[in-house]
């Protein structure tokens, strides 16, 4: 107490406030301001996330002005032995299952940290940027583009925070080439659960560095990240090819990410479940849909399933060569349905920001702020056909609104020291490939009430259970509610995860919404 008191001697009000706050009987709702350490009682936004399935209200919000503010908060809570408070950093709040919530705890709103984006050009070692943890990737992109630079690895959607995606992995169509976003970080500033502000990297405090990357917010709050940059492309050739045959779709994806990996800059793919799903997949892709739909569904029932590969090439990777020529060379090796190749040329920013177009469209029809029973998994290469069968069979009994993404990533682009989890390697037959699958389902509020949502969640549970047990799959953006399930999820990495937790957050203060650890006294 003596130590705490000294530390807060100029902030007695704050100390008293926290003591009151930590009593389970008291619930303070009115906004309060304690100088630089602002706690507010307006907690509605912090009990809501993109999933709209978990609603856990915190006691208060904390809007830090600096990393030191966060360190002060955490060191106070850590050293006050009577407190049972938990703390969750909230980036953009785009989690699905309340991962950034803290029931009766404190939510630290990372967007209040002054946005700082400092670009460093280094011809020899490569350029990089220092960016604060609450910055959105779109803000970072817009700033770096002004200097002709950009990060190498992305997520599909850019209105996510740097700290939020680095706490998971951050994957998209560039992951096969550059690894996930967590493989493109040179250094982090992290405030641990004991309130220490540490600068860490692969060569300095490396245990904390790797723990935080993909660490689900369990080891500290990322206040700053140093991220690798590359010369930014200006123009992107964005291509889609269609398949009836899943095996051929997989073979062509493999061709693109293995044999053609130096030519291709982005590879994803998705399942076209029916005519409506084809139409909605063309919201952002500026090709003439009017000619595509009749070709695929002219003589077919509107529920025929197709598979689409989406790949892209950047002008920056093919200086002096016409992009059409490159597409020609690549596509002549592919075996898509005759004539079913469509391509468009768009500015790099528009390409990376393509999901924004979908967001705007979905907002117009009231389908953005709805419940999202999403399921994301990594599936070993050898099990992807079985997984696809399991998925299609399971969801066939009910309507599916939203995209289903399937694309390969390369295992060797992930650092095994980081906390993020991939399926365990399947022995000598296993290729270097793992599949990322995203079932990004929306529940239509007009047609899907509690019973229907439960059915969707049951379907997800069926798929994850079977895919985990039978195929060795792992959830991405994982959601479990008890320790045994988490243990299974982390597999061979569990003991290290536990050891890191007891070193960096021994009282289990941080990110309670992940439901991995219970707060200790
Ligand atoms: P939040 O939801 O705010 O937080 C997520 C977790 O990280 C919480 O546990 C939180 O406490 C912790 N956290 C947040 N900030 C910090 C910090 N600074 N330091 C430590 N811990 C922190 N993911 C992909 O990989 N690829 C995609 O293409 C992709 N597309 C998406 C599209 C949409 C529309 C949505 C809603 C999500 C998508 N995601 C994707 C998932 C997304 O990456 C994760 O949900 C990510 O956590 C969101 O970032 P956020 O800032 O909203 O995090």
Boltz pocket constraint, residues with backbone or C-beta under 6 A from the ligand:
constraints:
  - pocket:
      binder: B
      contacts: [[A, 49], [A, 50], [A, 88], [A, 89], [A, 90], [A, 91], [A, 92], [A, 93], [A, 94], [A, 95], [A, 96], [A, 99], [A, 100], [A, 101], [A, 110], [A, 133], [A, 134], [A, 154], [A, 155], [A, 156], [A, 157], [A, 159], [A, 160], [A, 161], [A, 162], [A, 163], [A, 164], [A, 165], [A, 167], [A, 168], [A, 169], [A, 170], [A, 171], [A, 172], [A, 216], [A, 217], [A, 218], [A, 220], [A, 221], [A, 222], [A, 223], [A, 477], [A, 511], [A, 513], [A, 514]]
      max_distance: 6.0
